[in-house]
Amino acid sequence: MENQDKNANGNVNTNVEPPTQEYLQQLQEQALAATKDEDATFGEQIIREGLQTWPQLIDAELGKFKDKISKG
């Protein structure tokens, strides 16, 4: 796609602040808590929805989540 960095019609927002470490930690905790009553895919969905604004972080945060549930 041409001009991907351009914020022409609001399609690509380059002025979004990154999430705080506290937000990421809370998201992980919510996802882990959800796995107590539901299966792991429910926790993954919480992370995906929570990081829609920052799609580049989804894979890394899902990796952390999967590591935590495999250990616990």
Phi and psi restraints in degrees (range 20) as a CNS / XPLOR table:
assign (resid 1 and name C) (resid 2 and name N)
       (resid 2 and name CA) (resid 2 and name C) 1.0 -75.8 20.0 2
assign (resid 2 and name N) (resid 2 and name CA)
       (resid 2 and name C) (resid 3 and name N) 1.0 152.3 20.0 2
assign (resid 2 and name C) (resid 3 and name N)
       (resid 3 and name CA) (resid 3 and name C) 1.0 54.3 20.0 2
assign (resid 3 and name N) (resid 3 and name CA)
       (resid 3 and name C) (resid 4 and name N) 1.0 41.4 20.0 2
assign (resid 3 and name C) (resid 4 and name N)
       (resid 4 and name CA) (resid 4 and name C) 1.0 -64.4 20.0 2
assign (resid 4 and name N) (resid 4 and name CA)
       (resid 4 and name C) (resid 5 and name N) 1.0 -29.0 20.0 2
assign (resid 4 and name C) (resid 5 and name N)
       (resid 5 and name CA) (resid 5 and name C) 1.0 -79.2 20.0 2
assign (resid 5 and name N) (resid 5 and name CA)
       (resid 5 and name C) (resid 6 and name N) 1.0 -9.8 20.0 2
assign (resid 5 and name C) (resid 6 and name N)
       (resid 6 and name CA) (resid 6 and name C) 1.0 -76.9 20.0 2
assign (resid 6 and name N) (resid 6 and name CA)
       (resid 6 and name C) (resid 7 and name N) 1.0 136.7 20.0 2
assign (resid 6 and name C) (resid 7 and name N)
       (resid 7 and name CA) (resid 7 and name C) 1.0 -96.7 20.0 2
assign (resid 7 and name N) (resid 7 and name CA)
       (resid 7 and name C) (resid 8 and name N) 1.0 42.8 20.0 2
assign (resid 7 and name C) (resid 8 and name N)
       (resid 8 and name CA) (resid 8 and name C) 1.0 -52.0 20.0 2
assign (resid 8 and name N) (resid 8 and name CA)
       (resid 8 and name C) (resid 9 and name N) 1.0 -73.3 20.0 2
assign (resid 8 and name C) (resid 9 and name N)
       (resid 9 and name CA) (resid 9 and name C) 1.0 -104.1 20.0 2
assign (resid 9 and name N) (resid 9 and name CA)
       (resid 9 and name C) (resid 10 and name N) 1.0 27.3 20.0 2
assign (resid 9 and name C) (resid 10 and name N)
       (resid 10 and name CA) (resid 10 and name C) 1.0 76.3 20.0 2
assign (resid 10 and name N) (resid 10 and name CA)
       (resid 10 and name C) (resid 11 and name N) 1.0 10.7 20.0 2
assign (resid 10 and name C) (resid 11 and name N)
       (resid 11 and name CA) (resid 11 and name C) 1.0 -72.5 20.0 2
assign (resid 11 and name N) (resid 11 and name CA)
       (resid 11 and name C) (resid 12 and name N) 1.0 -38.0 20.0 2
assign (resid 11 and name C) (resid 12 and name N)
       (resid 12 and name CA) (resid 12 and name C) 1.0 -122.3 20.0 2
assign (resid 12 and name N) (resid 12 and name CA)
       (resid 12 and name C) (resid 13 and name N) 1.0 112.8 20.0 2
assign (resid 12 and name C) (resid 13 and name N)
       (resid 13 and name CA) (resid 13 and name C) 1.0 -101.1 20.0 2
assign (resid 13 and name N) (resid 13 and name CA)
       (resid 13 and name C) (resid 14 and name N) 1.0 108.4 20.0 2
assign (resid 13 and name C) (resid 14 and name N)
       (resid 14 and name CA) (resid 14 and name C) 1.0 -93.6 20.0 2
assign (resid 14 and name N) (resid 14 and name CA)
       (resid 14 and name C) (resid 15 and name N) 1.0 -0.7 20.0 2
assign (resid 14 and name C) (resid 15 and name N)
       (resid 15 and name CA) (resid 15 and name C) 1.0 -100.8 20.0 2
assign (resid 15 and name N) (resid 15 and name CA)
       (resid 15 and name C) (resid 16 and name N) 1.0 16.4 20.0 2
assign (resid 15 and name C) (resid 16 and name N)
       (resid 16 and name CA) (resid 16 and name C) 1.0 -81.5 20.0 2
assign (resid 16 and name N) (resid 16 and name CA)
       (resid 16 and name C) (resid 17 and name N) 1.0 128.6 20.0 2
assign (resid 16 and name C) (resid 17 and name N)
       (resid 17 and name CA) (resid 17 and name C) 1.0 -69.9 20.0 2
assign (resid 17 and name N) (resid 17 and name CA)
       (resid 17 and name C) (resid 18 and name N) 1.0 144.5 20.0 2
assign (resid 17 and name C) (resid 18 and name N)
       (resid 18 and name CA) (resid 18 and name C) 1.0 -68.2 20.0 2
assign (resid 18 and name N) (resid 18 and name CA)
       (resid 18 and name C) (resid 19 and name N) 1.0 155.5 20.0 2
assign (resid 18 and name C) (resid 19 and name N)
       (resid 19 and name CA) (resid 19 and name C) 1.0 -69.2 20.0 2
assign (resid 19 and name N) (resid 19 and name CA)
       (resid 19 and name C) (resid 20 and name N) 1.0 152.4 20.0 2
assign (resid 19 and name C) (resid 20 and name N)
       (resid 20 and name CA) (resid 20 and name C) 1.0 -76.2 20.0 2
assign (resid 20 and name N) (resid 20 and name CA)
       (resid 20 and name C) (resid 21 and name N) 1.0 159.3 20.0 2
assign (resid 20 and name C) (resid 21 and name N)
       (resid 21 and name CA) (resid 21 and name C) 1.0 -61.3 20.0 2
assign (resid 21 and name N) (resid 21 and name CA)
       (resid 21 and name C) (resid 22 and name N) 1.0 -35.8 20.0 2
assign (resid 21 and name C) (resid 22 and name N)
       (resid 22 and name CA) (resid 22 and name C) 1.0 -62.5 20.0 2
assign (resid 22 and name N) (resid 22 and name CA)
       (resid 22 and name C) (resid 23 and name N) 1.0 -42.9 20.0 2
assign (resid 22 and name C) (resid 23 and name N)
       (resid 23 and name CA) (resid 23 and name C) 1.0 -62.1 20.0 2
assign (resid 23 and name N) (resid 23 and name CA)
       (resid 23 and name C) (resid 24 and name N) 1.0 -44.4 20.0 2
assign (resid 23 and name C) (resid 24 and name N)
       (resid 24 and name CA) (resid 24 and name C) 1.0 -63.1 20.0 2
assign (resid 24 and name N) (resid 24 and name CA)
       (resid 24 and name C) (resid 25 and name N) 1.0 -39.6 20.0 2
assign (resid 24 and name C) (resid 25 and name N)
       (resid 25 and name CA) (resid 25 and name C) 1.0 -64.8 20.0 2
assign (resid 25 and name N) (resid 25 and name CA)
       (resid 25 and name C) (resid 26 and name N) 1.0 -43.4 20.0 2
assign (resid 25 and name C) (resid 26 and name N)
       (resid 26 and name CA) (resid 26 and name C) 1.0 -62.2 20.0 2
assign (resid 26 and name N) (resid 26 and name CA)
       (resid 26 and name C) (resid 27 and name N) 1.0 -39.6 20.0 2
assign (resid 26 and name C) (resid 27 and name N)
       (resid 27 and name CA) (resid 27 and name C) 1.0 -62.8 20.0 2
assign (resid 27 and name N) (resid 27 and name CA)
       (resid 27 and name C) (resid 28 and name N) 1.0 -43.9 20.0 2
assign (resid 27 and name C) (resid 28 and name N)
       (resid 28 and name CA) (resid 28 and name C) 1.0 -61.2 20.0 2
assign (resid 28 and name N) (resid 28 and name CA)
       (resid 28 and name C) (resid 29 and name N) 1.0 -42.9 20.0 2
assign (resid 28 and name C) (resid 29 and name N)
       (resid 29 and name CA) (resid 29 and name C) 1.0 -64.8 20.0 2
assign (resid 29 and name N) (resid 29 and name CA)
       (resid 29 and name C) (resid 30 and name N) 1.0 -40.9 20.0 2
assign (resid 29 and name C) (resid 30 and name N)
       (resid 30 and name CA) (resid 30 and name C) 1.0 -63.7 20.0 2
assign (resid 30 and name N) (resid 30 and name CA)
       (resid 30 and name C) (resid 31 and name N) 1.0 -41.6 20.0 2
assign (resid 30 and name C) (resid 31 and name N)
       (resid 31 and name CA) (resid 31 and name C) 1.0 -65.3 20.0 2
assign (resid 31 and name N) (resid 31 and name CA)
       (resid 31 and name C) (resid 32 and name N) 1.0 -43.1 20.0 2
assign (resid 31 and name C) (resid 32 and name N)
       (resid 32 and name CA) (resid 32 and name C) 1.0 -64.9 20.0 2
assign (resid 32 and name N) (resid 32 and name CA)
       (resid 32 and name C) (resid 33 and name N) 1.0 -40.9 20.0 2
assign (resid 32 and name C) (resid 33 and name N)
       (resid 33 and name CA) (resid 33 and name C) 1.0 -62.8 20.0 2
assign (resid 33 and name N) (resid 33 and name CA)
       (resid 33 and name C) (resid 34 and name N) 1.0 -36.7 20.0 2
assign (resid 33 and name C) (resid 34 and name N)
       (resid 34 and name CA) (resid 34 and name C) 1.0 -65.9 20.0 2
assign (resid 34 and name N) (resid 34 and name CA)
       (resid 34 and name C) (resid 35 and name N) 1.0 -27.8 20.0 2
assign (resid 34 and name C) (resid 35 and name N)
       (resid 35 and name CA) (resid 35 and name C) 1.0 -74.3 20.0 2
assign (resid 35 and name N) (resid 35 and name CA)
       (resid 35 and name C) (resid 36 and name N) 1.0 -12.8 20.0 2
assign (resid 35 and name C) (resid 36 and name N)
       (resid 36 and name CA) (resid 36 and name C) 1.0 -72.4 20.0 2
assign (resid 36 and name N) (resid 36 and name CA)
       (resid 36 and name C) (resid 37 and name N) 1.0 -32.5 20.0 2
assign (resid 36 and name C) (resid 37 and name N)
       (resid 37 and name CA) (resid 37 and name C) 1.0 -104.8 20.0 2
assign (resid 37 and name N) (resid 37 and name CA)
       (resid 37 and name C) (resid 38 and name N) 1.0 -21.8 20.0 2
assign (resid 37 and name C) (resid 38 and name N)
       (resid 38 and name CA) (resid 38 and name C) 1.0 -126.8 20.0 2
assign (resid 38 and name N) (resid 38 and name CA)
       (resid 38 and name C) (resid 39 and name N) 1.0 -179.9 20.0 2
assign (resid 38 and name C) (resid 39 and name N)
       (resid 39 and name CA) (resid 39 and name C) 1.0 -85.5 20.0 2
assign (resid 39 and name N) (resid 39 and name CA)
       (resid 39 and name C) (resid 40 and name N) 1.0 175.7 20.0 2
assign (resid 39 and name C) (resid 40 and name N)
       (resid 40 and name CA) (resid 40 and name C) 1.0 -62.6 20.0 2
assign (resid 40 and name N) (resid 40 and name CA)
       (resid 40 and name C) (resid 41 and name N) 1.0 -27.3 20.0 2
assign (resid 40 and name C) (resid 41 and name N)
       (resid 41 and name CA) (resid 41 and name C) 1.0 -64.3 20.0 2
assign (resid 41 and name N) (resid 41 and name CA)
       (resid 41 and name C) (resid 42 and name N) 1.0 -28.0 20.0 2
assign (resid 41 and name C) (resid 42 and name N)
       (resid 42 and name CA) (resid 42 and name C) 1.0 -67.6 20.0 2
assign (resid 42 and name N) (resid 42 and name CA)
       (resid 42 and name C) (resid 43 and name N) 1.0 -41.2 20.0 2
assign (resid 42 and name C) (resid 43 and name N)
       (resid 43 and name CA) (resid 43 and name C) 1.0 -64.4 20.0 2
assign (resid 43 and name N) (resid 43 and name CA)
       (resid 43 and name C) (resid 44 and name N) 1.0 -40.2 20.0 2
assign (resid 43 and name C) (resid 44 and name N)
       (resid 44 and name CA) (resid 44 and name C) 1.0 -61.0 20.0 2
assign (resid 44 and name N) (resid 44 and name CA)
       (resid 44 and name C) (resid 45 and name N) 1.0 -40.2 20.0 2
assign (resid 44 and name C) (resid 45 and name N)
       (resid 45 and name CA) (resid 45 and name C) 1.0 -63.6 20.0 2
assign (resid 45 and name N) (resid 45 and name CA)
       (resid 45 and name C) (resid 46 and name N) 1.0 -38.2 20.0 2
assign (resid 45 and name C) (resid 46 and name N)
       (resid 46 and name CA) (resid 46 and name C) 1.0 -60.2 20.0 2
assign (resid 46 and name N) (resid 46 and name CA)
       (resid 46 and name C) (resid 47 and name N) 1.0 -43.5 20.0 2
assign (resid 46 and name C) (resid 47 and name N)
       (resid 47 and name CA) (resid 47 and name C) 1.0 -66.1 20.0 2
assign (resid 47 and name N) (resid 47 and name CA)
       (resid 47 and name C) (resid 48 and name N) 1.0 -46.0 20.0 2
assign (resid 47 and name C) (resid 48 and name N)
       (resid 48 and name CA) (resid 48 and name C) 1.0 -58.6 20.0 2
assign (resid 48 and name N) (resid 48 and name CA)
       (resid 48 and name C) (resid 49 and name N) 1.0 -46.0 20.0 2
assign (resid 48 and name C) (resid 49 and name N)
       (resid 49 and name CA) (resid 49 and name C) 1.0 -67.8 20.0 2
assign (resid 49 and name N) (resid 49 and name CA)
       (resid 49 and name C) (resid 50 and name N) 1.0 -38.3 20.0 2
assign (resid 49 and name C) (resid 50 and name N)
       (resid 50 and name CA) (resid 50 and name C) 1.0 -69.0 20.0 2
assign (resid 50 and name N) (resid 50 and name CA)
       (resid 50 and name C) (resid 51 and name N) 1.0 -22.4 20.0 2
assign (resid 50 and name C) (resid 51 and name N)
       (resid 51 and name CA) (resid 51 and name C) 1.0 -112.1 20.0 2
assign (resid 51 and name N) (resid 51 and name CA)
       (resid 51 and name C) (resid 52 and name N) 1.0 21.4 20.0 2
assign (resid 51 and name C) (resid 52 and name N)
       (resid 52 and name CA) (resid 52 and name C) 1.0 -57.0 20.0 2
assign (resid 52 and name N) (resid 52 and name CA)
       (resid 52 and name C) (resid 53 and name N) 1.0 -33.5 20.0 2
assign (resid 52 and name C) (resid 53 and name N)
       (resid 53 and name CA) (resid 53 and name C) 1.0 -72.8 20.0 2
assign (resid 53 and name N) (resid 53 and name CA)
       (resid 53 and name C) (resid 54 and name N) 1.0 -23.0 20.0 2
assign (resid 53 and name C) (resid 54 and name N)
       (resid 54 and name CA) (resid 54 and name C) 1.0 -126.2 20.0 2
assign (resid 54 and name N) (resid 54 and name CA)
       (resid 54 and name C) (resid 55 and name N) 1.0 67.9 20.0 2
assign (resid 54 and name C) (resid 55 and name N)
       (resid 55 and name CA) (resid 55 and name C) 1.0 -60.3 20.0 2
assign (resid 55 and name N) (resid 55 and name CA)
       (resid 55 and name C) (resid 56 and name N) 1.0 -24.6 20.0 2
assign (resid 55 and name C) (resid 56 and name N)
       (resid 56 and name CA) (resid 56 and name C) 1.0 -68.5 20.0 2
assign (resid 56 and name N) (resid 56 and name CA)
       (resid 56 and name C) (resid 57 and name N) 1.0 -15.1 20.0 2
assign (resid 56 and name C) (resid 57 and name N)
       (resid 57 and name CA) (resid 57 and name C) 1.0 -95.4 20.0 2
assign (resid 57 and name N) (resid 57 and name CA)
       (resid 57 and name C) (resid 58 and name N) 1.0 -11.9 20.0 2
assign (resid 57 and name C) (resid 58 and name N)
       (resid 58 and name CA) (resid 58 and name C) 1.0 -59.1 20.0 2
assign (resid 58 and name N) (resid 58 and name CA)
       (resid 58 and name C) (resid 59 and name N) 1.0 -49.6 20.0 2
assign (resid 58 and name C) (resid 59 and name N)
       (resid 59 and name CA) (resid 59 and name C) 1.0 -60.6 20.0 2
assign (resid 59 and name N) (resid 59 and name CA)
       (resid 59 and name C) (resid 60 and name N) 1.0 -43.4 20.0 2
assign (resid 59 and name C) (resid 60 and name N)
       (resid 60 and name CA) (resid 60 and name C) 1.0 -65.0 20.0 2
assign (resid 60 and name N) (resid 60 and name CA)
       (resid 60 and name C) (resid 61 and name N) 1.0 -43.5 20.0 2
assign (resid 60 and name C) (resid 61 and name N)
       (resid 61 and name CA) (resid 61 and name C) 1.0 -70.2 20.0 2
assign (resid 61 and name N) (resid 61 and name CA)
       (resid 61 and name C) (resid 62 and name N) 1.0 -35.4 20.0 2
assign (resid 61 and name C) (resid 62 and name N)
       (resid 62 and name CA) (resid 62 and name C) 1.0 -65.3 20.0 2
assign (resid 62 and name N) (resid 62 and name CA)
       (resid 62 and name C) (resid 63 and name N) 1.0 -37.2 20.0 2
assign (resid 62 and name C) (resid 63 and name N)
       (resid 63 and name CA) (resid 63 and name C) 1.0 -61.1 20.0 2
assign (resid 63 and name N) (resid 63 and name CA)
       (resid 63 and name C) (resid 64 and name N) 1.0 -44.5 20.0 2
assign (resid 63 and name C) (resid 64 and name N)
       (resid 64 and name CA) (resid 64 and name C) 1.0 -61.9 20.0 2
assign (resid 64 and name N) (resid 64 and name CA)
       (resid 64 and name C) (resid 65 and name N) 1.0 -43.2 20.0 2
assign (resid 64 and name C) (resid 65 and name N)
       (resid 65 and name CA) (resid 65 and name C) 1.0 -61.8 20.0 2
assign (resid 65 and name N) (resid 65 and name CA)
       (resid 65 and name C) (resid 66 and name N) 1.0 -46.3 20.0 2
assign (resid 65 and name C) (resid 66 and name N)
       (resid 66 and name CA) (resid 66 and name C) 1.0 -64.6 20.0 2
assign (resid 66 and name N) (resid 66 and name CA)
       (resid 66 and name C) (resid 67 and name N) 1.0 -36.9 20.0 2
assign (resid 66 and name C) (resid 67 and name N)
       (resid 67 and name CA) (resid 67 and name C) 1.0 -62.5 20.0 2
assign (resid 67 and name N) (resid 67 and name CA)
       (resid 67 and name C) (resid 68 and name N) 1.0 -43.7 20.0 2
assign (resid 67 and name C) (resid 68 and name N)
       (resid 68 and name CA) (resid 68 and name C) 1.0 -65.0 20.0 2
assign (resid 68 and name N) (resid 68 and name CA)
       (resid 68 and name C) (resid 69 and name N) 1.0 -42.7 20.0 2
assign (resid 68 and name C) (resid 69 and name N)
       (resid 69 and name CA) (resid 69 and name C) 1.0 -74.4 20.0 2
assign (resid 69 and name N) (resid 69 and name CA)
       (resid 69 and name C) (resid 70 and name N) 1.0 -26.2 20.0 2
assign (resid 69 and name C) (resid 70 and name N)
       (resid 70 and name CA) (resid 70 and name C) 1.0 -74.9 20.0 2
assign (resid 70 and name N) (resid 70 and name CA)
       (resid 70 and name C) (resid 71 and name N) 1.0 -25.3 20.0 2
assign (resid 70 and name C) (resid 71 and name N)
       (resid 71 and name CA) (resid 71 and name C) 1.0 -86.5 20.0 2
assign (resid 71 and name N) (resid 71 and name CA)
       (resid 71 and name C) (resid 72 and name N) 1.0 -25.7 20.0 2
